[in-house]
Amino acid sequence: MSDSEKNDLDWLAFRYVAAEMTRAEAESFETLLADEQSAREAVAVAVELTQAVAYVVPVPAAASRASVSVRSYYAAFLAVAAAVAAGLLFAFSTPMRTQQLAQRDVTADLEETGGIVPRELVEAWTEAELAYDDDSTVEALVELAQNDVVVDLASVGRTELDVPDWLVAAVAVELGQESDTSTATPLEK
């Protein structure tokens, strides 16, 4: 028997064992099995092969369809509703809190802390205010502020310095003066 005939016989045996033949093909192969020993041996090899494959590769379980109950929809709805409520609460409470902080009396806050305001606060504000100017202006003002020198704005190329009320109040309390926060003017020593 040639290799081609043996391969064909092995293939027919495998199809017979796997039940992939039509009824006519199966009857024809069974007639061959009755007469040929090589056909019976091919069937034996095919059975061994299918058993080995079945042993090694587990058959996957049938996919189950999990049903989503009304209870899980209800839980999901509650979770979304809670998230929306928390978001709305945060969104509407944050502006109110910001307004409350803005309306606080700065002088009273400074009195609570003993009127201690670090000089670095004034320096930081000055640097931020003059950030759009050239670097030499900022450096000159910082150097003057560190040496407690009254700043002549014309000397650094500015005509006025818009000082916020909170900064005036902070410096006034630090210096032990009453602050008039209605007009923002630079303080001189």
N, CA, C and O of each residue as an XYZ file, in Angstrom:
756
protein
N       0.851     -1.169      0.000
C       0.000      0.000      0.000
C       0.896      1.230      0.000
O       1.823      1.316      0.805
N       0.634      2.184     -0.892
C       1.451      3.389     -1.017
C       1.113      4.377      0.118
O       0.114      4.225      0.821
N       1.969      5.379      0.268
C       1.747      6.396      1.311
C       0.465      7.175      1.061
O      -0.263      7.506      1.998
N       0.199      7.457     -0.172
C      -1.022      8.189     -0.522
C      -2.263      7.389     -0.147
O      -3.214      7.937      0.411
N      -2.257      6.072     -0.458
C      -3.407      5.222     -0.113
C      -3.540      5.106      1.410
O      -4.656      5.100      1.929
N      -2.407      5.014      2.140
C      -2.443      4.916      3.601
C      -3.013      6.198      4.198
O      -3.827      6.151      5.121
N      -2.582      7.347      3.667
C      -3.100      8.629      4.163
C      -4.595      8.749      3.905
O      -5.343      9.223      4.760
N      -5.032      8.314      2.715
C      -6.467      8.346      2.407
C      -7.238      7.436      3.348
O      -8.317      7.803      3.811
N      -6.706      6.258      3.637
C      -7.353      5.309      4.536
C      -7.417      5.875      5.966
O      -8.430      5.733      6.650
N      -6.324      6.516      6.407
C      -6.326      7.145      7.739
C      -7.380      8.255      7.817
O      -8.062      8.419      8.829
N      -7.491      9.001      6.731
C      -8.474     10.091      6.713
C      -9.895      9.535      6.748
O     -10.744     10.040      7.482
N     -10.149      8.516      5.969
C     -11.480      7.895      5.980
C     -11.791      7.311      7.357
O     -12.924      7.416      7.828
N     -10.802      6.696      8.008
C     -11.004      6.125      9.344
C     -11.337      7.228     10.349
O     -12.222      7.067     11.189
N     -10.636      8.322     10.256
C     -10.905      9.434     11.172
C     -12.308      9.987     10.959
O     -13.031     10.238     11.923
N     -12.696     10.177      9.704
C     -14.046     10.681      9.417
C     -15.101      9.701      9.918
O     -16.159     10.119     10.389
N     -14.822      8.387      9.820
C     -15.764      7.358     10.280
C     -15.914      7.439     11.807
O     -17.029      7.399     12.327
N     -14.794      7.552     12.513
C     -14.830      7.620     13.984
C     -15.489      8.918     14.440
O     -16.219      8.922     15.431
N     -15.245     10.002     13.742
C     -15.807     11.301     14.115
C     -17.236     11.476     13.630
O     -17.847     12.512     13.892
N     -17.778     10.506     12.940
C     -19.151     10.535     12.416
C     -19.354     11.703     11.462
O     -20.363     12.404     11.530
N     -18.401     11.904     10.585
C     -18.473     12.973      9.605
C     -18.796     12.457      8.204
O     -18.719     13.217      7.238
N     -19.150     11.196      8.080
C     -19.473     10.609      6.769
C     -20.984     10.585      6.584
O     -21.764     10.520      7.535
N     -21.352     10.641      5.308
C     -22.771     10.433      4.999
C     -23.073      8.952      5.189
O     -22.160      8.141      5.348
N     -24.355      8.603      5.171
C     -24.737      7.198      5.374
C     -24.135      6.305      4.284
O     -23.672      5.204      4.581
N     -24.136      6.755      3.054
C     -23.594      5.945      1.942
C     -22.088      5.750      2.099
O     -21.583      4.650      1.873
N     -21.362      6.807      2.484
C     -19.921      6.689      2.684
C     -19.614      5.750      3.851
O     -18.686      4.945      3.768
N     -20.381      5.846      4.931
C     -20.163      4.982      6.100
C     -20.385      3.520      5.739
O     -19.595      2.667      6.145
N     -21.461      3.199      4.972
C     -21.717      1.811      4.566
C     -20.591      1.295      3.674
O     -20.172      0.146      3.815
N     -20.102      2.121      2.768
C     -19.002      1.724      1.888
C     -17.741      1.444      2.703
O     -17.024      0.482      2.427
N     -17.460      2.305      3.734
C     -16.267      2.114      4.556
C     -16.404      0.870      5.444
O     -15.413      0.184      5.694
N     -17.619      0.571      5.921
C     -17.834     -0.631      6.739
C     -17.590     -1.901      5.915
O     -17.092     -2.893      6.447
N     -17.936     -1.878      4.626
C     -17.641     -3.005      3.740
C     -16.132     -3.187      3.628
O     -15.630     -4.311      3.636
N     -15.411     -2.066      3.522
C     -13.953     -2.110      3.454
C     -13.371     -2.649      4.762
O     -12.389     -3.391      4.747
N     -13.982     -2.275      5.898
C     -13.521     -2.748      7.210
C     -13.654     -4.271      7.341
O     -12.825     -4.923      7.975
N     -14.707     -4.824      6.734
C     -14.932     -6.274      6.825
C     -13.863     -7.046      6.069
O     -13.542     -8.177      6.434
N     -13.309     -6.451      5.022
C     -12.356     -7.171      4.180
C     -10.892     -6.809      4.449
O     -10.032     -7.671      4.270
N     -10.568     -5.607      4.858
C      -9.182     -5.120      4.937
C      -8.723     -4.972      6.392
O      -9.372     -4.284      7.180
N      -7.629     -5.603      6.738
C      -7.024     -5.465      8.070
C      -6.455     -4.074      8.249
O      -6.530     -3.516      9.344
N      -5.883     -3.493      7.189
C      -5.293     -2.153      7.279
C      -6.362     -1.110      7.604
O      -6.068     -0.127      8.284
N      -7.612     -1.305      7.129
C      -8.703     -0.380      7.439
C      -9.040     -0.460      8.923
O      -9.275      0.561      9.569
N      -9.062     -1.708      9.475
C      -9.346     -1.873     10.907
C      -8.245     -1.222     11.758
O      -8.533     -0.592     12.776
N      -6.993     -1.377     11.337
C      -5.884     -0.753     12.059
C      -5.981      0.775     11.997
O      -5.683      1.452     12.981
N      -6.392      1.315     10.861
C      -6.561      2.762     10.708
C      -7.658      3.270     11.636
O      -7.535      4.348     12.218
N      -8.746      2.479     11.777
C      -9.825      2.875     12.695
C      -9.312      2.858     14.135
O      -9.638      3.751     14.917
N      -8.507      1.845     14.492
C      -7.952      1.765     15.846
C      -7.067      2.980     16.143
O      -7.138      3.555     17.229
N      -6.241      3.363     15.176
C      -5.381      4.545     15.357
C      -6.232      5.802     15.485
O      -5.928      6.663     16.311
N      -7.290      5.928     14.687
C      -8.167      7.100     14.745
C      -8.869      7.191     16.099
O      -9.026      8.281     16.649
N      -9.299      6.025     16.643
C      -9.946      6.022     17.963
C      -8.952      6.473     19.027
O      -9.292      7.287     19.886
N      -7.720      5.949     18.976
C      -6.696      6.360     19.941
C      -6.421      7.859     19.843
O      -6.275      8.541     20.857
N      -6.353      8.360     18.613
C      -6.089      9.780     18.406
C      -7.211     10.645     18.971
O      -6.944     11.625     19.667
N      -8.446     10.298     18.682
C      -9.574     11.103     19.188
C      -9.664     11.046     20.707
O     -10.008     12.041     21.345
N      -9.357      9.880     21.297
C      -9.380      9.773     22.756
C      -8.264     10.617     23.388
O      -8.469     11.256     24.420
N      -7.097     10.611     22.765
C      -5.985     11.411     23.289
C      -6.308     12.900     23.227
O      -6.040     13.647     24.168
N      -6.884     13.314     22.113
C      -7.258     14.724     21.972
C      -8.358     15.084     22.959
O      -8.323     16.155     23.564
N      -9.328     14.204     23.126
C     -10.418     14.467     24.067
C      -9.903     14.546     25.500
O     -10.433     15.310     26.307
N      -8.883     13.768     25.819
C      -8.326     13.775     27.170
C      -7.538     15.064     27.435
O      -7.611     15.620     28.531
N      -6.790     15.538     26.439
C      -5.938     16.716     26.608
C      -6.740     18.003     26.547
O      -6.536     18.889     27.376
N      -7.631     18.127     25.606
C      -8.389     19.357     25.413
C      -9.751     19.211     26.075
O     -10.584     18.440     25.599
N      -9.992     19.925     27.151
C     -11.303     19.821     27.786
C     -12.382     20.459     26.911
O     -12.135     21.431     26.197
N     -13.535     19.907     26.986
C     -14.661     20.428     26.223
C     -15.183     21.663     26.950
O     -15.481     21.599     28.143
N     -15.297     22.782     26.244
C     -15.778     23.981     26.931
C     -17.241     23.817     27.339
O     -18.044     23.204     26.636
N     -17.546     24.374     28.471
C     -18.922     24.314     28.951
C     -19.796     25.196     28.072
O     -19.339     26.179     27.487
N     -21.026     24.829     27.999
C     -21.964     25.623     27.220
C     -22.087     27.001     27.858
O     -22.158     27.133     29.080
N     -22.111     28.006     27.022
C     -22.205     29.369     27.532
C     -23.551     29.572     28.207
O     -24.607     29.271     27.649
N     -23.480     30.083     29.405
C     -24.734     30.347     30.120
C     -25.123     31.799     29.908
O     -24.271     32.680     29.799
N     -26.361     32.017     29.855
C     -26.871     33.372     29.704
C     -27.349     33.841     31.068
O     -28.362     33.380     31.593
N     -26.605     34.749     31.606
C     -26.984     35.291     32.911
C     -28.095     36.308     32.693
O     -27.980     37.218     31.871
N     -29.122     36.139     33.413
C     -30.223     37.084     33.271
C     -30.022     38.233     34.246
O     -29.649     38.031     35.401
N     -30.271     39.421     33.766
C     -30.153     40.603     34.598
C     -31.499     40.808     35.274
O     -32.532     40.974     34.624
N     -31.454     40.793     36.569
C     -32.706     40.902     37.309
C     -33.091     42.363     37.500
O     -32.294     43.277     37.286
N     -34.315     42.545     37.901
C     -34.822     43.883     38.186
C     -34.034     44.484     39.350
O     -33.831     45.696     39.419
N     -33.601     43.629     40.248
C     -32.856     44.083     41.414
C     -31.536     44.753     41.003
O     -31.148     45.769     41.579
N     -30.851     44.179     40.010
C     -29.590     44.784     39.590
C     -29.828     46.097     38.840
O     -29.025     47.023     38.953
N     -30.913     46.188     38.085
C     -31.255     47.460     37.454
C     -31.534     48.516     38.519
O     -31.119     49.667     38.383
N     -32.227     48.131     39.560
C     -32.561     49.043     40.650
C     -31.284     49.521     41.345
O     -31.154     50.704     41.660
N     -30.350     48.609     41.582
C     -29.088     48.972     42.229
C     -28.283     49.923     41.344
O     -27.695     50.885     41.837
N     -28.256     49.654     40.050
C     -27.530     50.528     39.130
C     -28.168     51.914     39.084
O     -27.464     52.923     39.063
N     -29.484     51.963     39.068
C     -30.192     53.239     39.061
C     -29.881     54.030     40.332
O     -29.654     55.238     40.268
N     -29.870     53.360     41.478
C     -29.562     54.044     42.734
C     -28.127     54.573     42.743
O     -27.871     55.667     43.245
N     -27.204     53.807     42.196
C     -25.811     54.249     42.151
C     -25.660     55.490     41.274
O     -24.959     56.433     41.642
N     -26.312     55.487     40.126
C     -26.243     56.647     39.234
C     -26.909     57.855     39.884
O     -26.385     58.966     39.804
N     -28.054     57.653     40.522
C     -28.753     58.754     41.183
C     -27.902     59.341     42.310
O     -27.858     60.560     42.477
N     -27.237     58.499     43.072
C     -26.381     58.982     44.157
C     -25.204     59.780     43.602
O     -24.822     60.804     44.168
N     -24.633     59.312     42.498
C     -23.510     60.026     41.891
C     -23.948     61.392     41.368
O     -23.229     62.379     41.529
N     -25.109     61.453     40.749
C     -25.628     62.725     40.241
C     -25.908     63.676     41.400
O     -25.571     64.857     41.327
N     -26.520     63.171     42.466
C     -26.819     64.009     43.629
C     -25.536     64.550     44.256
O     -25.470     65.724     44.620
N     -24.527     63.707     44.382
C     -23.255     64.157     44.953
C     -22.605     65.210     44.057
O     -22.050     66.191     44.554
N     -22.671     65.014     42.756
C     -22.105     65.990     41.831
C     -22.813     67.332     41.901
O     -22.166     68.379     41.904
N     -24.138     67.305     41.958
C     -24.898     68.549     42.069
C     -24.613     69.252     43.391
O     -24.459     70.473     43.428
N     -24.543     68.496     44.457
C     -24.247     69.074     45.766
C     -22.882     69.745     45.750
O     -22.731     70.860     46.250
N     -21.907     69.087     45.191
C     -20.565     69.667     45.109
C     -20.562     70.904     44.215
O     -19.944     71.914     44.549
N     -21.252     70.823     43.078
C     -21.252     71.932     42.124
C     -21.893     73.183     42.710
O     -21.419     74.292     42.466
N     -22.960     73.018     43.478
C     -23.646     74.181     44.015
C     -23.080     74.644     45.349
O     -23.298     75.795     45.727
N     -22.372     73.808     46.065
C     -21.824     74.234     47.355
C     -20.477     74.918     47.199
O     -20.127     75.758     48.029
N     -19.717     74.594     46.178
C     -18.396     75.183     46.003
C     -18.459     76.691     45.757
O     -17.694     77.419     46.390
N     -19.329     77.209     44.870
C     -19.393     78.666     44.706
C     -19.844     79.369     45.981
O     -19.357     80.457     46.287
N     -20.767     78.766     46.730
C     -21.212     79.388     47.972
C     -20.058     79.472     48.961
O     -19.878     80.490     49.630
N     -19.292     78.418     49.051
C     -18.160     78.394     49.975
C     -17.135     79.437     49.555
O     -16.551     80.100     50.412
N     -16.907     79.594     48.273
C     -15.964     80.589     47.786
C     -16.446     81.992     48.117
O     -15.652     82.842     48.519
N     -17.745     82.244     47.952
C     -18.299     83.553     48.291
C     -18.193     83.819     49.784
O     -17.891     84.939     50.195
N     -18.439     82.803     50.597
C     -18.329     82.981     52.041
C     -16.897     83.333     52.423
O     -16.675     84.200     53.268
N     -15.933     82.669     51.811
C     -14.537     82.972     52.113
C     -14.163     84.375     51.654
O     -13.389     85.060     52.323
N     -14.703     84.806     50.528
C     -14.392     86.133     50.016
C     -14.982     87.223     50.897
O     -14.422     88.316     50.977
N     -16.100     86.949     51.559
C     -16.767     87.948     52.384
C     -16.206     88.015     53.802
O     -16.614     88.878     54.580
N     -15.297     87.140     54.146
C     -14.728     87.157     55.494
C     -13.923     88.425     55.706
O     -13.348     88.973     54.766
N     -13.887     88.875     56.919
C     -13.142     90.074     57.271
C     -11.670     89.711     57.444
O     -11.315     88.950     58.345
N     -10.822     90.251     56.589
C      -9.403     89.927     56.619
C      -8.774     90.403     57.916
O      -7.927     89.716     58.486
N      -9.182     91.572     58.385
C      -8.602     92.122     59.608
C      -8.884     91.225     60.797
O      -8.011     91.010     61.637
N     -10.111     90.696     60.873
C     -10.453     89.796     61.981
C      -9.617     88.527     61.918
O      -9.192     88.013     62.953
N      -9.378     88.022     60.722
C      -8.536     86.831     60.582
C      -7.116     87.104     61.057
O      -6.493     86.255     61.694
N      -6.609     88.289     60.746
C      -5.258     88.626     61.167
C      -5.171     88.803     62.673
O      -4.163     88.448     63.284
N      -6.223     89.352     63.277
C      -6.227     89.508     64.730
C      -6.221     88.149     65.414
O      -5.616     87.988     66.473
N      -6.904     87.155     64.803
C      -6.918     85.811     65.375
C      -5.526     85.194     65.382
O      -5.196     84.426     66.286
N      -4.718     85.516     64.402
C      -3.369     84.946     64.331
C      -2.339     85.851     64.975
O      -1.139     85.609     64.844
N      -2.778     86.882     65.663
C      -1.832     87.794     66.306
C      -1.273     88.809     65.340
O      -0.273     89.456     65.648
N      -1.885     88.972     64.177
C      -1.436     89.954     63.206
C      -0.138     89.599     62.524
O       0.534     90.476     61.983
N       0.228     88.339     62.537
C       1.496     87.929     61.935
C       1.290     87.683     60.447
O       0.565     86.771     60.048
N       1.932     88.501     59.645
C       1.885     88.332     58.195
C       3.327     88.318     57.707
O       4.038     89.307     57.885
N       3.770     87.249     57.110
C       5.162     87.200     56.671
C       5.427     88.182     55.537
O       4.586     88.394     54.663
N       6.607     88.768     55.574
C       6.993     89.722     54.541
C       7.076     89.031     53.178
O       6.998     89.692     52.142
N       7.235     87.705     53.174
C       7.293     86.972     51.916
C       5.988     87.082     51.135
O       5.978     86.962     49.910
N       4.872     87.314     51.860
C       3.578     87.476     51.193
C       3.604     88.706     50.299
O       3.144     88.663     49.158
N       4.144     89.803     50.824
C       4.222     91.036     50.039
C       5.166     90.839     48.857
O       4.879     91.290     47.748
N       6.282     90.171     49.094
C       7.231     89.932     48.012
C       6.621     89.049     46.925
O       6.815     89.298     45.735
N       5.887     88.021     47.338
C       5.270     87.122     46.361
C       4.227     87.852     45.531
O       4.128     87.642     44.322
N       3.437     88.724     46.191
C       2.418     89.465     45.441
C       3.083     90.416     44.460
O       2.638     90.547     43.320
N       4.149     91.081     44.900
C       4.840     92.027     44.030
C       5.403     91.315     42.807
O       5.305     91.818     41.688
N       5.991     90.145     43.024
C       6.523     89.382     41.894
C       5.418     88.969     40.934
O       5.593     89.037     39.717
N       4.284     88.543     41.473
C       3.172     88.120     40.615
C       2.580     89.303     39.864
O       2.227     89.181     38.691
N       2.468     90.451     40.536
C       1.899     91.650     39.914
C       2.764     92.137     38.761
O       2.259     92.611     37.744
N       4.047     92.016     38.932
C       4.966     92.546     37.931
C       5.501     91.477     36.989
O       6.499     91.698     36.303
N       4.862     90.344     36.951
C       5.355     89.228     36.143
C       5.393     89.562     34.658
O       6.221     89.024     33.923
N       4.509     90.441     34.213
C       4.491     90.755     32.794
C       5.548     91.802     32.432
O       5.821     92.016     31.251
N       6.142     92.453     33.426
C       7.219     93.408     33.154
C       8.503     92.649     32.851
O       8.567     91.424     32.949
N       9.519     93.413     32.481
C      10.795     92.747     32.219
C      11.431     92.289     33.534
O      11.062     92.755     34.612
N      12.371     91.389     33.427
C      12.980     90.770     34.606
C      13.705     91.778     35.489
O      13.741     91.606     36.708
N      14.283     92.827     34.905
C      15.028     93.794     35.714
C      14.100     94.533     36.666
O      14.500     94.844     37.788
N      12.860     94.823     36.245
C      11.902     95.500     37.113
C      11.553     94.627     38.307
O      11.539     95.102     39.443
N      11.275     93.375     38.061
C      10.923     92.456     39.143
C      12.088     92.314     40.106
O      11.900     92.358     41.322
N      13.288     92.143     39.574
C      14.463     91.992     40.432
C      14.696     93.244     41.266
O      15.051     93.150     42.441
N      14.500     94.418     40.666
C      14.703     95.667     41.401
C      13.700     95.799     42.533
O      14.078     96.170     43.644
N      12.436     95.505     42.281
C      11.415     95.619     43.323
C      11.636     94.609     44.434
O      11.462     94.935     45.608
N      12.015     93.391     44.083
C      12.263     92.370     45.108
C      13.444     92.780     45.975
O      13.405     92.622     47.196
N      14.493     93.305     45.352
C      15.664     93.735     46.121
C      15.299     94.888     47.048
O      15.723     94.917     48.203
N      14.515     95.833     46.545
C      14.099     96.955     47.384
C      13.213     96.490     48.531
O      13.354     96.970     49.656
N      12.303     95.564     48.259
C      11.409     95.072     49.308
C      12.182     94.308     50.372
O      11.850     94.385     51.555
N      13.194     93.583     49.968
C      13.986     92.830     50.944
C      14.793     93.758     51.846
O      15.090     93.408     52.989
N      15.147     94.928     51.345
C      15.937     95.879     52.133
C      15.063     96.912     52.823
O      15.586     97.881     53.373
N      13.742     96.733     52.812
C      12.785     97.654     53.443
C      12.920     99.085     52.917
O      12.802    100.043     53.682
N      13.163     99.226     51.634
C      13.268    100.537     51.008
C      11.930    100.859     50.365
O      11.305     99.993     49.752
N      11.486    102.120     50.505
C      10.250    102.550     49.866
C      10.491    102.586     48.366
O      11.482    103.149     47.901
N       9.587    101.986     47.617
C       9.772    101.838     46.181
C       9.229    103.057     45.461
O       8.073    103.436     45.651
N      10.068    103.673     44.631
C       9.635    104.756     43.763
C       9.232    104.108     42.445
O      10.086    103.629     41.699
N       7.934    104.092     42.157
C       7.436    103.370     40.985
C       7.984    103.929     39.680
O       8.197    103.182     38.724
N       8.215    105.241     39.633
C       8.735    105.828     38.402
C      10.131    105.297     38.096
O      10.526    105.202     36.934
N      10.873    104.953     39.142
C      12.231    104.461     38.910
C      12.250    103.075     38.289
O      13.252    102.676     37.695
N      11.154    102.337     38.419
C      11.098    101.005     37.822
C      10.145    100.953     36.636
O       9.764     99.874     36.182
N       9.763    102.125     36.137
C       8.965    102.168     34.921
C       7.469    101.964     35.127
O       6.764    101.585     34.192
N       6.976    102.210     36.338
C       5.537    102.064     36.600
C       5.010    103.384     37.135
O       5.737    104.113     37.810
N       3.765    103.697     36.846
C       3.165    104.915     37.384
C       2.312    104.631     38.611
O       2.189    105.488     39.486
N       1.723    103.449     38.688
C       0.937    103.102     39.877
C       0.986    101.599     40.091
O       1.263    100.821     39.178
N       0.711    101.228     41.308
C       0.718     99.825     41.688
C      -0.617     99.550     42.357
O      -0.895    100.100     43.422
N      -1.446     98.713     41.755
C      -2.775     98.417     42.292
C      -2.636     97.340     43.366
O      -2.540     96.151     43.060
N      -2.627     97.770     44.614
C      -2.442     96.853     45.733
C      -3.817     96.412     46.223
O      -4.682     97.258     46.452
N      -4.041     95.111     46.388
C      -5.352     94.646     46.851
C      -5.588     95.011     48.316
O      -4.646     95.159     49.095
N      -6.866     95.155     48.673
C      -7.251     95.554     50.027
C      -6.733     94.589     51.078
O      -6.304     95.009     52.153
N      -6.770     93.310     50.776
C      -6.340     92.334     51.780
C      -4.874     92.473     52.117
O      -4.462     92.214     53.248
N      -4.074     92.888     51.128
C      -2.653     93.050     51.375
C      -2.390     94.301     52.204
O      -1.527     94.298     53.082
N      -3.138     95.376     51.926
C      -3.014     96.602     52.710
C      -3.404     96.327     54.157
O      -2.713     96.747     55.086
N      -4.522     95.617     54.342
C      -4.973     95.300     55.699
C      -3.951     94.433     56.424
O      -3.710     94.629     57.615
N      -3.360     93.500     55.735
C      -2.385     92.613     56.365
C      -1.150     93.377     56.804
O      -0.651     93.164     57.909
N      -0.653     94.256     55.961
C       0.538     95.022     56.305
C       0.222     96.022     57.410
O       1.049     96.245     58.295
N      -0.979     96.635     57.370
C      -1.368     97.600     58.394
C      -1.459     96.932     59.758
O      -0.999     97.491     60.753
N      -2.039     95.760     59.814
C      -2.145     95.044     61.086
C      -0.763     94.647     61.571
O      -0.481     94.706     62.768
N       0.097     94.244     60.654
C       1.460     93.862     61.037
C       2.209     95.057     61.619
O       2.988     94.914     62.561
N       1.966     96.227     61.051
C       2.645     97.427     61.526
C       1.938     98.058     62.718
O       2.440     99.025     63.290
N       0.776     97.522     63.103
C       0.037     98.040     64.255
C      -0.782     99.262     63.927
O      -1.100    100.038     64.828
N      -1.140     99.467     62.667
C      -1.937    100.620     62.260
C      -3.358    100.177     61.970
O      -3.620     99.003     61.706
N      -4.273    101.140     62.025
C      -5.636    100.878     61.585
C      -5.623    100.886     60.064
O      -4.970    101.728     59.448
N      -6.347     99.945     59.458
C      -6.345     99.902     57.995
C      -7.651    100.438     57.460
O      -8.729    100.108     57.954
N      -7.538    101.270     56.444
C      -8.709    101.747     55.725
C      -8.697    101.026     54.389
O      -7.964    101.411     53.478
N      -9.511     99.976     54.270
C      -9.480     99.150     53.067
C     -10.341     99.707     51.951
O     -10.495     99.068     50.910
N     -10.914    100.910     52.156
C     -11.741    101.460     51.086
C     -10.885    101.981     49.943
O     -11.315    101.968     48.790
N      -9.663    102.446     50.255
C      -8.762    102.876     49.191
C      -7.474    102.100     49.323
O      -6.914    101.987     50.413
N      -7.024    101.587     48.258
C      -5.808    100.788     48.266
C      -4.634    101.672     47.897
O      -4.439    101.997     46.726
N      -3.842    102.067     48.906
C      -2.660    102.876     48.651
C      -1.461    102.186     49.259
O      -1.587    101.537     50.297
N      -0.305    102.311     48.641
C       0.884    101.691     49.211
C       1.253    102.350     50.537
O       1.108    103.562     50.697
N       1.718    101.568     51.461
C       2.116    102.085     52.764
C       3.580    102.485     52.736
O       4.399    101.838     52.084
N       3.900    103.545     53.442
C       5.285    103.969     53.561
C       5.658    103.941     55.023
O       4.811    104.146     55.892
N       6.918    103.688     55.297
C       7.406    103.699     56.686
C       7.827    105.081     57.061
O       8.268    105.308     58.187
